[in-house]
Amino acid sequence: MVGEARRDRRQARGPRLRVAAAAAAATLAMGCAFAAEPPGGPPRTTPPRVLRVAPESGAVLTTPPRQVEIDFDEVVAEQITGTTRDITGAVLLSPVAGKYSVDWHHSHLTVEPKGGFLPGRIYRVELLPVIVDLRQNRLRQGKVVVFSTGPDIPTATLSGTIVDWAGNRVAAGALVEAVLLPDSLPYRALADSGGNFTMGAMPAGDYLVYGVVDQNGNRRRDPREAFDTARVSLQDSARVGLYAFTHDTVGPRLRSVEIVDSVTLRLVFDRPLDPTQTTDTSMVHVAPAADSTQTLKVTNVYTPAAFDSANKAAAAAAAARDTTRRRQAAAPAQPPAAPAGPRQAGRRPGAPGPAGPRADTARAMHLLAVRPAPTDRRMIRLAAPLTPSSRYLVTVAGVRGLTAVVGPVSHASMTAPKPPPPRNPAKPDTSAAHRDTTAAHRDSTAAHRDTTPPAAPPGSQPPRPDSTPAPRSDSLPARRDSNPPPLPPSPAPAPPR
């Protein structure tokens, strides 16, 4: 009885296992079907389009919405522009004091700040052109939506330009935050590839504007990122220029000393120096390491740009004193070559240009030209040359950084190079003779190659021998027939006696 009961249970369990296995196979097949290429025509090559944004731009709401909804005409990717970052970086929401969330729902996005939307504020939602679809077709143009939860929408506009001052370049993609005082509500925007930004529909008032070189792209101000601030009073419109640099709390220190020549040294610091500070010769002391009381006189301290200008001026003065160079300069110059036409920097001829219009970098270049670029180097000129193979100690004090913090007294040592060994006049110079023999060997090798007949090209037949007999010499007359005459018989031997 017990065996029959066990057999009945096994027989009843078998159909249930087969049904479960079939259901699992069907689920796996459905999952694979969703991952496959969708049928029905060629793949789409057009970028996604925004169909609807709720609330609409310009709407004045009496009740704050629960979230902002953005609908697309197709499914968009959960990551932005081929990176591993999620889609949160595709939306800038302001003003918010904390974090906000961006949720992805295939062809639908929802944006919601932490704590929800509050009444009595002007909200600005900017959708950046970094969203792509499943085939990496990128959104062509962003979208800005401004709505109110109580007051009327203002019309003031804040614009400006930000540059990377320490790097002496345009701060493309920099993060800009305009904090309304005294409410501390930040309005956010991103600079374009030319360093320019514009923030419209801003409430009138006093703002503290931050320009941040967002190196990690997290859309936040990090402690070690270069930034600049400016206070702006906004009524109808205002414009601001920002010079971003790393704000240090300590002054610069001397890191190393490099020898340019016997009377020129290059001082390298651990951070950029204030370009507006005039470095005096009393700030730099150079003395032998063996006796620090015997200091070398320092005649000038230059920035790298001023040092190059001084060298060019000295070279021009030397050329003016040289009559030979003056005669060469008086000769008629060759006419300049015709321009090859406009070309974009960094792009080879015939290569496709950028997809969109080029950004205007004129304002950024003007900002960089107004203020000299900071550098971490200074050049010093000595009154007397250094003693070869001697060790020196360089001391610097009173230099100022970009944050106006004066650095401490710092030291660095260096050793003058050894002089080249003098040439022995008794020992003949065999280098020129060696070069002559080498040249003669090359000439003889070339002559040997010329006497060697050239090799026949591959696939060609060797030349056929000429059937015409070569002319004979005059001392050997030509024979009429090819058969030689018979030889005369040899004489018989004499009989023995």
PAFI-788297 format. One record per residue (C-alpha): residue number from 0; residue in one letter; x, z, y. Coordinates in steps of 0.02 Angstrom, whole numbers, plus 50000, padded with zeros to 5 digits. Each point is the difference from the previous one (the first is absolute). Last residue first. Example, Ala and Ser with C-alpha at 12.3 -4.5 7.8 and 13.67 -1.06 7.14 Angstrom:
BEGIN
[pt 1 s [50684 50357 49947]]
[pt 0 a [49931 50033 49828]]
//
This chain:
BEGIN
[pt 496 r [56073 45565 50019]]
[pt 495 p [49818 50048 50023]]
[pt 494 p [49878 49868 50054]]
[pt 493 a [49946 50009 50185]]
[pt 492 p [49822 50064 50035]]
[pt 491 a [49866 49870 50042]]
[pt 490 p [49957 49983 50185]]
[pt 489 s [49829 50068 50063]]
[pt 488 p [49861 49876 50014]]
[pt 487 p [49940 49962 50179]]
[pt 486 l [49843 50100 50061]]
[pt 485 p [49834 49911 50003]]
[pt 484 p [49923 49967 50172]]
[pt 483 p [49867 50128 50071]]
[pt 482 n [49815 49954 49987]]
[pt 481 s [49906 50031 50168]]
[pt 480 d [50028 49828 50063]]
[pt 479 r [50064 49932 50164]]
[pt 478 r [50109 50149 50037]]
[pt 477 a [50016 50069 50178]]
[pt 476 p [50171 50009 50073]]
[pt 475 l [50083 50174 50002]]
[pt 474 s [50123 50011 50144]]
[pt 473 d [49863 49949 50123]]
[pt 472 s [49895 50155 49957]]
[pt 471 r [49829 49984 49924]]
[pt 470 p [49832 49998 50087]]
[pt 469 a [49870 50115 49923]]
[pt 468 p [49884 49920 49875]]
[pt 467 t [49818 49972 50058]]
[pt 466 s [49882 50096 49884]]
[pt 465 d [49981 50146 50125]]
[pt 464 p [49958 50164 49914]]
[pt 463 r [49819 50062 50017]]
[pt 462 p [49968 50145 50120]]
[pt 461 p [49932 50161 49922]]
[pt 460 q [49810 50012 49993]]
[pt 459 s [49902 50112 50121]]
[pt 458 g [49889 50146 49943]]
[pt 457 p [50091 50134 50098]]
[pt 456 p [50102 49934 50146]]
[pt 455 a [50177 49951 49960]]
[pt 454 a [50133 50123 50054]]
[pt 453 p [50103 49957 50150]]
[pt 452 p [50176 49942 49970]]
[pt 451 t [50131 50136 50032]]
[pt 450 t [50114 49950 50141]]
[pt 449 d [49888 50088 50131]]
[pt 448 r [49995 50164 49903]]
[pt 447 h [50189 50005 49998]]
[pt 446 a [50002 49973 50188]]
[pt 445 a [49877 50146 50023]]
[pt 444 t [50108 50113 49893]]
[pt 443 s [50152 49951 50100]]
[pt 442 d [49910 50041 50163]]
[pt 441 r [49938 50168 49933]]
[pt 440 h [50177 50045 49946]]
[pt 439 a [50064 49952 50172]]
[pt 438 a [49869 50115 50079]]
[pt 437 t [50052 50143 49886]]
[pt 436 t [50180 49968 50042]]
[pt 435 d [49960 50010 50185]]
[pt 434 r [49895 50160 49980]]
[pt 433 h [50143 50081 49906]]
[pt 432 a [50120 49947 50137]]
[pt 431 a [49884 50079 50130]]
[pt 430 s [49988 50164 49900]]
[pt 429 t [50184 50009 49968]]
[pt 428 d [50044 50091 50159]]
[pt 427 p [50181 50040 49983]]
[pt 426 k [50053 50182 49987]]
[pt 425 a [50126 50042 50134]]
[pt 424 p [49864 50009 50134]]
[pt 423 n [49908 50139 49904]]
[pt 422 r [49817 49997 50057]]
[pt 421 p [49935 50162 50074]]
[pt 420 p [49871 50100 49898]]
[pt 419 p [49826 50002 50080]]
[pt 418 p [49965 50157 50104]]
[pt 417 k [49910 50143 49912]]
[pt 416 p [49820 50034 50049]]
[pt 415 a [49950 50140 50120]]
[pt 414 t [49917 50145 49911]]
[pt 413 m [49827 50068 50042]]
[pt 412 s [49918 50168 50028]]
[pt 411 a [49825 50051 50053]]
[pt 410 h [49937 50144 50105]]
[pt 409 s [49834 50062 50069]]
[pt 408 v [49948 50107 50149]]
[pt 407 p [49812 50022 49988]]
[pt 406 g [49870 49867 50042]]
[pt 405 v [49895 49999 50157]]
[pt 404 v [49813 49978 49969]]
[pt 403 a [49922 49871 50117]]
[pt 402 t [49886 49935 49860]]
[pt 401 l [50099 49839 49990]]
[pt 400 g [50162 50096 49973]]
[pt 399 r [50125 50070 50125]]
[pt 398 v [50189 50010 49996]]
[pt 397 g [50078 50158 50074]]
[pt 396 a [50154 50018 49888]]
[pt 395 v [50113 49883 49901]]
[pt 394 t [50167 50044 49917]]
[pt 393 v [50116 49873 49918]]
[pt 392 l [50146 50061 49892]]
[pt 391 y [50148 49884 49968]]
[pt 390 r [50113 49964 49851]]
[pt 389 s [50156 49895 50025]]
[pt 388 s [50050 49851 49890]]
[pt 387 p [50025 49891 50155]]
[pt 386 t [50001 50087 50170]]
[pt 385 l [49843 49954 50095]]
[pt 384 p [50010 49890 50154]]
[pt 383 a [49996 50072 50175]]
[pt 382 a [49857 50006 50128]]
[pt 381 l [49865 50012 49867]]
[pt 380 r [49834 49905 49998]]
[pt 379 i [49844 50077 49923]]
[pt 378 m [49854 49912 49914]]
[pt 377 r [49836 50091 49963]]
[pt 376 r [49885 49986 49851]]
[pt 375 d [49829 50068 49944]]
[pt 374 t [49900 49870 50095]]
[pt 373 p [49850 50001 50115]]
[pt 372 a [49928 49832 50058]]
[pt 371 p [50004 49976 50187]]
[pt 370 r [49830 50024 50084]]
[pt 369 v [49914 49861 50095]]
[pt 368 a [50052 49862 49880]]
[pt 367 l [49916 50083 49850]]
[pt 366 l [49839 50018 50097]]
[pt 365 h [50005 49817 50053]]
[pt 364 m [50030 49945 49821]]
[pt 363 a [49847 50099 49946]]
[pt 362 r [49893 49921 50136]]
[pt 361 a [50057 49824 49953]]
[pt 360 t [49969 50025 49813]]
[pt 359 d [49833 49907 49993]]
[pt 358 a [49951 49983 49818]]
[pt 357 r [50013 49833 49911]]
[pt 356 p [49837 49922 49946]]
[pt 355 g [49950 50017 49818]]
[pt 354 a [50061 49931 49834]]
[pt 353 p [50182 49997 50047]]
[pt 352 g [50096 49836 49992]]
[pt 351 p [50026 49887 49850]]
[pt 350 a [50180 49945 49969]]
[pt 349 g [50050 49828 50063]]
[pt 348 p [50148 50063 50099]]
[pt 347 r [50059 50173 49945]]
[pt 346 r [49918 50154 50073]]
[pt 345 g [50094 50153 50067]]
[pt 344 a [49963 49963 50182]]
[pt 343 q [49863 49873 50028]]
[pt 342 r [50055 49830 50055]]
[pt 341 p [49963 49899 50155]]
[pt 340 g [50082 49830 50009]]
[pt 339 a [50172 49936 49951]]
[pt 338 p [50065 50017 50176]]
[pt 337 a [50109 49855 50057]]
[pt 336 a [50184 50038 49992]]
[pt 335 p [50085 50060 50156]]
[pt 334 p [50107 49876 50095]]
[pt 333 q [50186 50029 49971]]
[pt 332 a [50087 50092 50140]]
[pt 331 p [50106 49912 50127]]
[pt 330 a [50172 50084 50015]]
[pt 329 a [50010 50138 50131]]
[pt 328 a [49991 50135 49865]]
[pt 327 q [50153 49927 49916]]
[pt 326 r [50092 50001 50165]]
[pt 325 r [49950 50181 50029]]
[pt 324 r [50057 50045 49825]]
[pt 323 t [50171 49930 50036]]
[pt 322 t [50008 50090 50166]]
[pt 321 d [49979 50170 49917]]
[pt 320 r [49950 50128 50130]]
[pt 319 a [49816 49959 49982]]
[pt 318 a [50013 50018 49811]]
[pt 317 a [50071 50175 50019]]
[pt 316 a [49856 50048 50115]]
[pt 315 a [49873 49930 49877]]
[pt 314 a [50080 50098 49857]]
[pt 313 a [49995 50160 50102]]
[pt 312 a [49816 49971 50043]]
[pt 311 k [49960 49967 49817]]
[pt 310 n [50089 50160 49948]]
[pt 309 a [49907 50102 50131]]
[pt 308 s [49833 49928 49943]]
[pt 307 d [50038 50042 49819]]
[pt 306 f [50042 50179 50049]]
[pt 305 a [49841 50014 50104]]
[pt 304 a [49895 49947 49850]]
[pt 303 p [50091 50120 49882]]
[pt 302 t [49976 50145 50124]]
[pt 301 y [50159 50038 50093]]
[pt 300 v [50115 50149 50037]]
[pt 299 n [50150 49963 50111]]
[pt 298 t [50177 50062 50040]]
[pt 297 v [50027 50133 49868]]
[pt 296 k [50169 50086 50021]]
[pt 295 l [50076 50065 49840]]
[pt 294 t [50004 50189 49978]]
[pt 293 q [50161 50096 49970]]
[pt 292 t [49928 50174 49972]]
[pt 291 s [49934 49957 49827]]
[pt 290 d [50175 49992 49925]]
[pt 289 a [50013 49946 49817]]
[pt 288 a [49828 49921 49998]]
[pt 287 p [50045 49890 50147]]
[pt 286 a [49870 50006 50139]]
[pt 285 v [49847 49899 50053]]
[pt 284 h [49871 50084 50111]]
[pt 283 v [49830 49927 50045]]
[pt 282 m [49872 50078 50119]]
[pt 281 s [50120 49990 50149]]
[pt 280 t [49994 49811 49989]]
[pt 279 d [49818 50005 50055]]
[pt 278 t [49855 49934 49897]]
[pt 277 t [49867 49939 50120]]
[pt 276 q [49834 50048 49921]]
[pt 275 t [49862 49869 50010]]
[pt 274 p [50037 49933 49826]]
[pt 273 d [49961 50170 49921]]
[pt 272 l [50096 50003 49838]]
[pt 271 p [49945 49940 49828]]
[pt 270 r [50031 50113 49849]]
[pt 269 d [50148 50055 49890]]
[pt 268 f [50131 49943 50125]]
[pt 267 v [50134 49864 49984]]
[pt 266 l [50144 49995 50127]]
[pt 265 r [50096 49835 50008]]
[pt 264 l [50180 50007 50061]]
[pt 263 t [50101 49880 50108]]
[pt 262 v [50185 50014 50051]]
[pt 261 s [50092 49950 49840]]
[pt 260 d [49855 49894 49937]]
[pt 259 v [49823 50028 49936]]
[pt 258 i [50033 50169 49919]]
[pt 257 e [49843 50083 49930]]
[pt 256 v [49949 50181 50031]]
[pt 255 s [49870 50091 49894]]
[pt 254 r [49844 50110 50007]]
[pt 253 l [49993 50069 50176]]
[pt 252 r [49842 50105 50020]]
[pt 251 p [49836 49960 50085]]
[pt 250 g [49880 50136 50060]]
[pt 249 v [49871 50091 49896]]
[pt 248 t [49810 49996 50006]]
[pt 247 d [49989 49816 49958]]
[pt 246 h [49860 49883 50053]]
[pt 245 t [50020 49834 49909]]
[pt 244 f [49964 49855 50117]]
[pt 243 a [49848 49902 50061]]
[pt 242 y [49999 49927 50175]]
[pt 241 l [49818 49983 50056]]
[pt 240 g [49927 49893 50140]]
[pt 239 v [49826 50041 50068]]
[pt 238 r [49853 49902 50071]]
[pt 237 a [49839 50067 50074]]
[pt 236 s [49822 49939 50021]]
[pt 235 d [49838 50065 50077]]
[pt 234 q [50035 50186 50021]]
[pt 233 l [50145 50052 49889]]
[pt 232 s [50131 50127 50056]]
[pt 231 v [50150 49976 49887]]
[pt 230 r [50130 50125 49936]]
[pt 229 a [50139 49919 49899]]
[pt 228 t [50076 50038 49831]]
[pt 227 d [50135 49921 49892]]
[pt 226 f [50030 49990 49813]]
[pt 225 a [50133 49978 49866]]
[pt 224 e [49953 50075 49832]]
[pt 223 r [50079 50162 49940]]
[pt 222 p [49848 50114 50023]]
[pt 221 d [49866 49881 49933]]
[pt 220 r [49861 49931 50109]]
[pt 219 r [49865 49924 49890]]
[pt 218 r [49941 49827 49945]]
[pt 217 n [50087 50017 49829]]
[pt 216 g [50106 49845 50029]]
[pt 215 n [50166 50078 49945]]
[pt 214 q [50095 49944 50155]]
[pt 213 d [49862 50031 50127]]
[pt 212 v [50098 49975 50161]]
[pt 211 v [49890 50115 50105]]
[pt 210 g [49928 49974 50175]]
[pt 209 y [49908 50153 50065]]
[pt 208 v [49886 49996 50153]]
[pt 207 l [49945 50162 50082]]
[pt 206 y [49837 49956 50085]]
[pt 205 d [49910 50054 50159]]
[pt 204 g [49821 49943 50022]]
[pt 203 a [49882 49853 49983]]
[pt 202 p [49925 49970 49828]]
[pt 201 m [50076 49853 49907]]
[pt 200 a [49902 49843 49957]]
[pt 199 g [50158 49899 49971]]
[pt 198 m [50169 50040 49925]]
[pt 197 t [50132 49864 50018]]
[pt 196 f [50173 49991 49920]]
[pt 195 n [50159 49899 50025]]
[pt 194 g [50160 50016 49896]]
[pt 193 g [50016 49812 49974]]
[pt 192 s [49953 50008 49815]]
[pt 191 d [49841 50094 50045]]
[pt 190 a [49990 50184 50046]]
[pt 189 l [49879 50108 49900]]
[pt 188 a [49858 50103 50072]]
[pt 187 r [49940 50181 50000]]
[pt 186 y [49892 50109 50113]]
[pt 185 p [50049 50182 49988]]
[pt 184 l [49880 50140 50055]]
[pt 183 s [50099 50146 50072]]
[pt 182 d [49849 50058 50104]]
[pt 181 p [50107 50041 50154]]
[pt 180 l [50051 49861 50013]]
[pt 179 l [49962 49841 49903]]
[pt 178 v [50140 49959 49878]]
[pt 177 a [50049 49815 49997]]
[pt 176 e [50087 49962 49836]]
[pt 175 v [50102 49842 49971]]
[pt 174 l [50074 49958 49829]]
[pt 173 a [50136 49867 50000]]
[pt 172 g [49969 49836 49908]]
[pt 171 a [50141 49909 50089]]
[pt 170 a [50116 50113 50099]]
[pt 169 v [50099 49863 50088]]
[pt 168 r [50188 50022 49996]]
[pt 167 n [50143 50098 50078]]
[pt 166 g [50016 50115 49847]]
[pt 165 a [50012 50156 50107]]
[pt 164 w [49860 49939 50114]]
[pt 163 d [49877 49945 49866]]
[pt 162 v [49874 49919 50115]]
[pt 161 i [49818 50037 50046]]
[pt 160 t [49886 49898 50114]]
[pt 159 g [49841 50047 50091]]
[pt 158 s [49811 49997 50010]]
[pt 157 l [49862 50124 50041]]
[pt 156 t [49828 49930 50040]]
[pt 155 a [49852 50085 50085]]
[pt 154 t [49826 49933 49957]]
[pt 153 p [49904 50155 49945]]
[pt 152 i [49863 50007 49866]]
[pt 151 d [49856 50107 50060]]
[pt 150 p [49992 50177 49935]]
[pt 149 g [49917 50059 49837]]
[pt 148 t [50075 49952 49832]]
[pt 147 s [50085 49844 50064]]
[pt 146 f [50060 49843 49915]]
[pt 145 v [50158 49893 50005]]
[pt 144 v [50041 49877 49860]]
[pt 143 v [50165 49905 49998]]
[pt 142 k [50030 49859 49875]]
[pt 141 g [50155 49925 49925]]
[pt 140 q [50036 49815 49979]]
[pt 139 r [50061 49893 49856]]
[pt 138 l [49960 50113 49852]]
[pt 137 r [50125 49956 49867]]
[pt 136 n [49970 49897 49842]]
[pt 135 q [50095 50096 49866]]
[pt 134 r [49894 49932 49856]]
[pt 133 l [49904 50164 49977]]
[pt 132 d [49961 50006 50186]]
[pt 131 v [50117 50057 50137]]
[pt 130 i [49987 50129 50139]]
[pt 129 v [50143 50012 50126]]
[pt 128 p [49912 49933 50154]]
[pt 127 l [49963 50175 50071]]
[pt 126 l [49822 50067 50013]]
[pt 125 e [49989 50103 50159]]
[pt 124 v [49865 50134 50017]]
[pt 123 r [49979 50079 50174]]
[pt 122 y [49885 50148 50028]]
[pt 121 i [49934 50057 50170]]
[pt 120 r [49944 50181 49988]]
[pt 119 g [49848 50109 50039]]
[pt 118 p [49951 50041 49821]]
[pt 117 l [50126 50026 49861]]
[pt 116 f [50038 49885 49852]]
[pt 115 g [50038 50092 49839]]
[pt 114 g [50109 50151 49964]]
[pt 113 k [50143 49895 49932]]
[pt 112 p [49968 49827 50067]]
[pt 111 e [49898 49870 49902]]
[pt 110 v [50033 49816 49969]]
[pt 109 t [49908 49901 49866]]
[pt 108 l [50058 49833 49931]]
[pt 107 h [49899 49870 49901]]
[pt 106 s [50052 49848 49899]]
[pt 105 h [50071 50101 49852]]
[pt 104 h [49947 50176 50054]]
[pt 103 w [50155 50070 50087]]
[pt 102 d [49995 50166 50092]]
[pt 101 v [50090 50030 50166]]
[pt 100 s [50024 50185 50038]]
[pt 99 y [50044 50085 50164]]
[pt 98 k [50134 50125 50044]]
[pt 97 g [50003 50118 50148]]
[pt 96 a [49974 49995 50189]]
[pt 95 v [49891 49845 50001]]
[pt 94 p [49973 49882 50146]]
[pt 93 s [50022 49877 49926]]
[pt 92 l [49995 49908 49833]]
[pt 91 l [50134 49875 49950]]
[pt 90 v [49960 49904 49840]]
[pt 89 a [50113 49901 49883]]
[pt 88 g [50113 50149 49961]]
[pt 87 t [49863 50079 49894]]
[pt 86 i [50002 49847 49887]]
[pt 85 d [50129 50072 49884]]
[pt 84 r [50187 49976 50015]]
[pt 83 t [50090 49912 49856]]
[pt 82 t [50030 49844 50104]]
[pt 81 g [49942 49819 49980]]
[pt 80 t [49905 49996 50164]]
[pt 79 i [49890 50153 49977]]
[pt 78 q [49949 50083 49838]]
[pt 77 e [49821 50016 49931]]
[pt 76 a [49980 49812 50004]]
[pt 75 v [49846 49921 50076]]
[pt 74 v [49843 49938 49911]]
[pt 73 e [49908 49867 50097]]
[pt 72 d [49895 49973 50158]]
[pt 71 f [50056 50164 50074]]
[pt 70 d [49900 50155 50053]]
[pt 69 i [50063 50141 50113]]
[pt 68 e [49904 50165 50007]]
[pt 67 v [50036 50142 50121]]
[pt 66 q [49948 50173 49940]]
[pt 65 r [49869 50139 50023]]
[pt 64 p [49945 49929 50166]]
[pt 63 p [49988 50110 50155]]
[pt 62 t [49822 50014 50068]]
[pt 61 t [49950 49931 50170]]
[pt 60 l [50100 49844 49973]]
[pt 59 v [50068 49881 50132]]
[pt 58 a [50049 49836 49915]]
[pt 57 g [50134 49893 50081]]
[pt 56 s [50077 49942 49836]]
[pt 55 e [49876 50015 49857]]
[pt 54 p [49978 50159 49900]]
[pt 53 a [50017 49929 49869]]
[pt 52 v [50116 49853 49979]]
[pt 51 r [49941 49841 49916]]
[pt 50 l [50064 49838 49926]]
[pt 49 v [50188 50018 50021]]
[pt 48 r [50086 49848 49926]]
[pt 47 p [50121 49985 49854]]
[pt 46 p [50136 49868 50005]]
[pt 45 t [49971 49822 49939]]
[pt 44 t [50089 49938 49843]]
[pt 43 r [49865 50030 49869]]
[pt 42 p [50041 49949 49822]]
[pt 41 p [49929 49834 49936]]
[pt 40 g [49830 49994 49915]]
[pt 39 g [49888 50113 49897]]
[pt 38 p [50092 50126 49894]]
[pt 37 p [50069 50167 50057]]
[pt 36 e [50181 50025 49942]]
[pt 35 a [50005 50138 49869]]
[pt 34 a [50001 50187 50038]]
[pt 33 f [49810 50016 49987]]
[pt 32 a [49998 49914 49830]]
[pt 31 c [50132 50117 49933]]
[pt 30 g [49891 50149 50042]]
[pt 29 m [49848 49919 49915]]
[pt 28 a [50102 49966 49844]]
[pt 27 l [50058 50180 49994]]
[pt 26 t [49820 50063 50015]]
[pt 25 a [49944 49882 49860]]
[pt 24 a [50141 50059 49887]]
[pt 23 a [49952 50182 50031]]
[pt 22 a [49817 49964 49960]]
[pt 21 a [50049 49912 49838]]
[pt 20 a [50108 50148 49948]]
[pt 19 a [49858 50122 50036]]
[pt 18 v [49877 49896 49896]]
[pt 17 r [50122 49992 49854]]
[pt 16 l [50027 50188 50006]]
[pt 15 r [49811 50032 49998]]
[pt 14 p [49976 49881 49854]]
[pt 13 g [50130 50095 49895]]
[pt 12 r [49939 50177 50034]]
[pt 11 a [49841 49980 49894]]
[pt 10 q [50098 49940 49849]]
[pt 9 r [50123 50142 50019]]
[pt 8 r [49858 50128 50012]]
[pt 7 d [49916 49929 49842]]
[pt 6 r [50163 50010 49903]]
[pt 5 r [50023 50182 50051]]
[pt 4 a [49824 50042 49941]]
[pt 3 e [50027 49910 49833]]
[pt 2 g [50159 50098 49971]]
[pt 1 v [49914 50167 50031]]
[pt 0 m [49859 49958 49882]]
//
